C-alpha cells in the first residue's frame, strides 16, 4: 500500500515521465549534488584547520563573487554563441573538476584563492545549464523538477554519518581531501554522462545561428536593449530583488554556519553531519508532502511563510547557549521547513518571469546584478564574525525580513492585477 502510494506521488510520476533534456539534467544531478553536499558543510572548518582566519575565509568568498561578476557578464553571450550543450560541458569541467583537485591538495590561502578564481567560472555553466533545464520543458512541471533537483542533493545527507565516522577516525583534513577527490570523479562523470543525454534546445540553435558571425563583445553590446526590457518588467525586477536577498543570505550561511556552530556553540566537527541529516530529512518531507500542493499557486505568497520560518530559525540559532543540541536541532528543523518554500519557488519565478526569446542574456544581467550586490558581503560577514560570530546571522535576519516584505507586496500586486485590468 505504501509502495503504491509512493509510486503514485506527483514527484515520482513526474520523474518517471520526464523526457528530453530535462530528463538528462535531472537524472544525472545526484552525481553532482551528493559529493557537493558531502564536503560543503565542512569547507569553512577545513579552512580553519589549515590555518586560515575568519577574515581570510570571508575575503575568499568576496573574491570569488567578484570574479563571478566577470563571468556572469560573459555568460549570456558565451551560452548563445557556443550553445547550451557545449558551454555546459566545457565550463562544468573547468569550474568544478579542476578546483576539486586543487582543494584536495590545498595547504594555505593561496591554493584556496586559486581554486576560488577558477571555480568562479561556474556562473557561465549555471546560465547554460538553466537554459538546458527550462527550455523545451512544460512550465507546469518546473516546481516538481526543481524539487527533484534539490532532493538529489539532499540524498548526500544520508551518507553524512559516514563522513562523521571518517572524521572521527582519520581527522578532518585527510577526510576532506578524500571527499574532494571523490567529488572530482563523480562530478566529472556527471558532466560527461549528461552531455551524452542532452541535445541543443531549439532556442539554443536559433541563438547560435543568430550570433554565428558576431564576437562575444558584439553580442554583449546588444544587452542594452535587454536591460531596458528588464527595467520595463516589474515582475522581473521583483524576482531580481528576491534573488539578491537569497544570494546574500546563502553566501553568509554557507560560509559561516559551520564556524558558528563549531566555534561559538562548541559542537564537535564530527557531529555537524547529524544536524545536516536532520535538515535533509525535514526538507525531503517538505518536498514530498507540501511542495506538490504549492506548484499551482503563485510562488510569492508561500515565499512569505518561508522567509518568516527562516527568521525564526536564525533568531533561535543566535539565542541558544553553547552545546544546546536540542535547541540547535529545532533551529535546523525550522530551516529545513523554510528553505524549500523560498529557494524552489524562487527558481520557478526566475524561469517563468523571464522572456524566453532572450533568456540567456536576461538571466546573465539578473545574475550580474545579484553578484554586484552580493560580492561585498563575504568580506563584511567575515569582519563582523571576528567581532561576534552571531552578527552574520543577525544580518541574515534583517535580509529575511526584507524578503518577506517584498514577497508579500508582490503577491498582493499579483492578486490585484486582474481587477486593476478591468478599470478603464
Secondary structure, 3 states (H helix, E strand, C coil): CHHHHHHCCHHHHHHHHCCCHHHHHHHHCHHHHHHHHHHHHHHHHHHHHCCCCHHHHHHHHHHHHHHHHHHHHHHHHHHHHHCHHHHHHHHHHHHHHHHHHHHHHCCCHHHHHHHHHHHCCHHHHHHHHHHHHHCCCCHHHHHHHHHHHHHHHHHHHHHHHHHHHHHHHHCHHHHHHHHHHHHHHHHHHHHHHHHHHCCCCHHHHHHHHHCCCCCHHHHHHCHHHHHHHHHCCHHHHHHHHHHHHHHHHHHHHHHHHHHHHHHHCCCCHHHHHHHHHHHHHHHHHHHHHHHHHHCCCCHHHHHHHHHHHHHHHHHHHHHCCCCCHHHHHHHHHHHHHHHHHHHHHHHHHHHHCCCHHHHHHHHHHHHHHHHHHHCHHHHHHHHHHHHCCCHHHHHHHHHHHHHHHHHHHHHHHHHHHHHHHCCC
